[in-house]
Amino acid sequence: MFLRMRVWAGLLLLLAPALGTSAETVDAIVATVDTEVILRSDIMAEIRPVLAGMTGSQVESEGEAVFDEALEQAIEQKILYREGILNDIKITDEQVEERIKGIRDRYASEEAFLDALRDAGETMSDFRERIRKQTIALSMGISKRRYLERDAVISEAELAQYYQDNEERFQKPERVKLYRIFLRIDGTEAGRAKTLARLETLREELALGADFSALAKEHSEGPFAEEGGFAGWIERGDLQQQLEEVTFGLGAGDVSPIIETETGMMLLLAAEKVEAGLASFDEARTEIEPILREDYGTERYKRWMAELRKRSRVRKYQ
């Protein structure tokens, strides 16, 4: 307990720049991975962007947890970096620069970012090398997870059991596959009458068997014209109330009466309707298999990391 308090006291001194105070920088080894050391200042360099967005009281209440999480990540990164080198993981300069940009963007300005580097006693070259190693470690971790997920063999029984245990997840709302033909109005009574006449003619053609999508491509002035008027699968709450009432009042294959809004007039087609209820197992399995593969990969990744950690003789000095 006394050691833990000493470590936290040293951390508070290192937090001084984020708190707007001054203090001597106190450094110490907080962990080792084989013969490699992790310094308190290494962890502080990682969490400065997070601390920069905290108030003094937040730092005091949450800073220790932030530090501990960053330390665990640093240990894992050292292990994964060595695995990445052994597995010949390659990264590009563009990948490194993209990550650097993401970190820069957390600061109010470029000057604030460079000030933080100076406070950490780190040059831009040091920082870039640190990010390069982290990116190799990240790539190694992602690569291993993907391999483990691909390696998973998911049985029909497992799929069916997940479906049975998580039925609430596969409850589907009422949906309509909606198409639209939209014509603008110019605000004049003559323009309104012309648009109304055009839509009445189109509705007559539809009643005689014309294809809704073909007419939408040819005549619609709305955003879905190039897609043949296809507006997507619509659920309640997706549309304005006026359009929702009409849409969900249509039967499958029905075309709406002419609907007038502030900007134009339209015809709607409810091409298909699906009532609310439980999705079938066949529908749900396309969602279930990736979930089970991810669970399988996560579990085996944890075992793999635990074994690597044991072989790496990790020690924490907290």
C-alpha positions in Angstrom: 0.0 0.0 0.0 2.8 2.4 0.9 4.5 1.6 -2.4 1.2 2.3 -4.2 0.9 5.7 -2.5 4.5 6.6 -3.4 3.9 5.8 -7.1 0.7 7.9 -7.1 2.5 10.8 -5.4 5.2 10.6 -8.1 2.4 10.6 -10.8 0.8 13.7 -9.3 4.2 15.5 -9.7 4.3 14.5 -13.3 0.8 15.7 -13.8 1.8 19.2 -12.7 1.9 20.6 -16.3 -1.6 19.4 -17.0 -2.8 20.9 -13.7 -1.2 24.2 -14.5 1.4 24.0 -11.7 5.1 23.5 -11.6 7.1 20.7 -10.1 10.3 18.8 -10.4 9.9 15.8 -12.7 10.3 12.5 -10.8 10.9 9.4 -12.8 11.0 5.7 -12.0 10.7 2.3 -13.5 7.1 1.2 -13.3 7.4 -2.1 -15.2 9.8 -4.4 -17.0 9.2 -6.7 -20.0 12.2 -9.1 -19.9 15.1 -6.7 -19.8 13.2 -3.8 -21.2 12.0 -1.1 -18.8 9.0 1.1 -18.9 9.4 4.4 -17.2 6.7 6.5 -15.5 7.6 9.3 -18.0 6.9 6.9 -20.9 3.4 6.4 -19.7 3.0 10.1 -19.0 4.0 10.8 -22.6 1.1 8.6 -23.7 -1.6 10.0 -21.5 -0.8 13.7 -21.8 -3.4 14.2 -24.5 -6.1 12.7 -22.3 -4.9 14.7 -19.2 -4.9 17.9 -21.3 -8.7 17.6 -21.6 -9.2 17.1 -17.9 -9.8 19.5 -15.0 -7.6 19.3 -11.9 -10.3 17.5 -10.0 -10.8 15.0 -12.8 -7.0 14.3 -12.9 -7.0 13.6 -9.1 -10.1 11.4 -9.2 -9.5 9.6 -12.6 -5.8 10.0 -13.3 -4.6 6.9 -11.5 -7.0 4.7 -13.5 -5.9 6.4 -16.8 -2.3 5.7 -15.8 -2.9 2.1 -15.0 -4.7 1.4 -18.2 -1.9 3.1 -20.2 0.6 1.0 -18.4 -1.2 -2.2 -19.3 -1.3 -1.0 -22.9 2.4 -0.2 -22.9 3.3 -3.7 -21.6 1.1 -5.3 -24.3 2.6 -3.0 -27.0 6.1 -4.0 -26.1 5.2 -7.7 -26.3 3.3 -7.2 -29.6 6.1 -5.1 -31.1 8.6 -7.9 -30.6 6.1 -10.4 -32.1 5.5 -8.0 -35.0 9.3 -7.9 -35.7 9.5 -11.7 -35.5 6.6 -12.0 -37.9 8.0 -9.3 -40.3 5.0 -7.0 -40.0 5.4 -4.1 -42.4 3.8 -0.6 -42.0 4.0 2.5 -44.2 5.1 6.0 -43.5 1.5 7.0 -44.3 0.1 4.8 -41.5 2.5 6.4 -39.0 1.7 9.9 -40.2 -2.1 9.2 -40.0 -1.7 8.2 -36.3 0.4 11.2 -35.6 -2.2 13.4 -37.1 -4.9 11.8 -34.9 -2.8 12.6 -31.8 -2.1 16.2 -33.0 -5.8 16.8 -33.5 -6.5 16.3 -29.8 -4.6 19.5 -29.0 -5.9 23.0 -29.4 -3.1 23.9 -31.8 0.2 22.8 -33.3 2.0 24.9 -30.7 0.2 23.2 -27.8 1.2 19.8 -29.3 4.8 20.8 -29.6 4.7 22.2 -26.0 3.5 18.9 -24.8 6.4 17.1 -26.5 8.9 19.5 -24.9 7.3 19.0 -21.5 7.7 15.2 -22.0 11.4 15.7 -23.0 10.7 14.2 -26.3 11.8 15.3 -29.8 9.6 14.9 -32.8 12.0 12.2 -34.0 11.6 10.3 -30.8 7.8 10.7 -31.0 7.6 9.4 -34.5 9.7 6.4 -33.6 7.4 5.7 -30.6 4.4 5.9 -32.9 6.0 3.6 -35.5 6.6 0.9 -32.9 3.1 1.3 -31.6 1.7 1.0 -35.1 3.7 -2.2 -35.7 2.3 -3.6 -32.4 -1.2 -2.6 -33.3 -0.9 -4.2 -36.7 0.4 -7.4 -35.1 -2.5 -7.5 -32.7 -5.1 -6.9 -35.4 -3.5 -9.5 -37.6 -3.5 -12.1 -34.8 -7.2 -11.4 -34.0 -8.2 -11.8 -37.6 -6.3 -15.1 -37.9 -8.0 -16.5 -34.8 -11.4 -15.4 -36.0 -10.9 -17.0 -39.4 -9.8 -20.1 -37.7 -13.0 -20.4 -35.7 -15.3 -23.4 -36.6 -18.9 -22.3 -35.7 -21.3 -25.2 -35.5 -25.0 -25.1 -36.4 -25.8 -25.9 -32.7 -23.8 -22.9 -31.5 -25.6 -20.6 -34.0 -29.0 -22.0 -32.9 -28.2 -21.7 -29.2 -27.1 -18.0 -29.6 -30.3 -17.3 -31.5 -32.4 -19.0 -28.8 -30.6 -17.2 -26.0 -30.8 -13.7 -27.6 -34.2 -13.6 -29.3 -34.8 -10.0 -28.1 -31.8 -9.0 -30.2 -33.5 -10.2 -33.4 -36.9 -8.6 -32.9 -37.5 -6.6 -36.0 -39.7 -3.5 -36.3 -42.4 -3.0 -39.0 -40.6 -2.1 -42.3 -41.5 -0.9 -45.8 -39.4 -1.1 -48.9 -40.2 2.3 -50.2 -39.8 3.9 -53.7 -40.6 7.5 -54.5 -41.3 9.8 -57.5 -40.9 13.4 -56.6 -41.6 16.5 -58.7 -40.8 20.0 -57.6 -43.3 22.9 -57.6 -42.3 26.5 -58.4 -44.6 28.2 -55.9 -47.1 29.5 -58.4 -50.6 28.2 -58.8 -50.0 27.5 -62.5 -46.8 25.5 -61.6 -48.7 23.6 -58.9 -51.4 22.6 -61.4 -48.8 21.5 -64.0 -47.0 19.3 -61.5 -50.3 17.8 -60.3 -51.3 17.0 -63.9 -47.9 15.3 -64.5 -48.2 13.1 -61.5 -51.8 12.2 -62.3 -50.6 11.1 -65.7 -47.8 9.0 -64.2 -50.3 7.4 -61.7 -52.5 6.4 -64.6 -49.5 4.8 -66.4 -48.7 2.9 -63.2 -52.3 1.7 -62.9 -51.9 0.3 -66.5 -48.8 -1.7 -65.5 -45.9 0.7 -66.0 -42.7 0.0 -64.0 -42.4 2.4 -61.0 -38.6 2.4 -61.1 -38.4 3.1 -64.8 -40.8 6.1 -64.4 -38.8 7.4 -61.4 -35.5 7.3 -63.4 -37.1 9.2 -66.2 -39.2 11.7 -64.3 -38.3 12.0 -60.6 -36.5 15.2 -59.5 -35.7 13.8 -56.1 -32.4 12.5 -54.6 -33.3 8.8 -55.4 -34.0 9.2 -59.1 -30.8 7.5 -60.2 -31.7 4.5 -58.0 -35.1 4.2 -59.6 -36.7 6.0 -56.8 -35.6 3.5 -54.2 -35.6 5.3 -50.8 -34.6 2.3 -48.7 -36.2 0.1 -46.0 -38.1 2.5 -43.9 -39.0 2.0 -40.2 -41.4 4.1 -38.1 -39.7 7.3 -37.1 -37.6 7.6 -40.3 -40.1 9.9 -42.1 -42.1 13.0 -41.3 -45.4 12.2 -39.8 -47.4 13.0 -42.9 -45.3 10.6 -45.1 -45.1 8.0 -42.4 -48.9 7.7 -42.1 -49.3 7.3 -45.8 -46.3 4.9 -46.1 -47.4 2.5 -43.4 -51.0 2.7 -44.5 -50.2 1.2 -47.9 -50.4 -2.5 -48.6 -47.5 -4.3 -50.3 -47.4 -3.3 -54.0 -49.7 -0.3 -53.4 -49.0 3.2 -54.9 -50.0 6.2 -52.8 -52.3 9.0 -53.7 -50.5 12.2 -54.8 -48.9 13.7 -51.7 -48.2 17.5 -51.5 -45.5 19.0 -49.3 -43.9 22.4 -49.0 -41.3 21.6 -51.7 -43.1 19.4 -54.1 -45.5 16.5 -54.8 -44.8 12.8 -54.9 -46.0 9.3 -55.4 -44.9 6.5 -53.0 -44.7 2.8 -53.7 -44.6 0.3 -50.9 -42.9 -2.5 -52.8 -42.7 -4.9 -49.8 -43.8 -4.8 -46.2 -42.5 -6.8 -43.3 -44.5 -6.9 -40.1 -42.9 -6.4 -36.7 -41.7 -9.7 -35.1 -38.9 -12.1 -34.6 -36.5 -12.5 -37.5 -36.2 -16.1 -38.7 -33.1 -18.1 -37.8 -32.0 -18.0 -41.4 -32.3 -14.2 -41.4 -30.5 -13.9 -38.1 -27.6 -16.3 -38.8 -25.8 -13.7 -41.0 -25.6 -11.5 -37.9 -24.8 -14.3 -35.4 -21.8 -15.9 -37.1 -19.6 -12.8 -37.1 -20.5 -12.3 -33.4 -19.5 -15.8 -32.5 -16.3 -15.5 -34.5 -15.3 -12.3 -32.7 -16.0 -13.9 -29.3 -13.9 -16.9 -30.3 -11.1 -14.7 -31.5 -11.2 -12.5 -28.4 -11.1 -15.5 -26.0 -8.1 -17.1 -27.8 -6.4 -13.8 -28.2 -6.5 -13.3 -24.4 -5.0 -16.8 -23.9 -2.3 -16.1 -26.5 -1.4 -12.8 -24.8 -1.4 -14.4 -21.4 1.1 -17.0 -22.6 3.3 -14.3 -24.2 3.2 -12.2 -21.1 4.3 -15.2 -19.0 7.2 -15.9 -21.4 8.1 -12.2 -21.3 8.5 -12.2 -17.5 6.4 -9.1 -17.0 6.9 -7.3 -13.7 5.1 -4.2 -12.4 6.6 -2.0 -9.7 3.4 -0.5 -8.3 
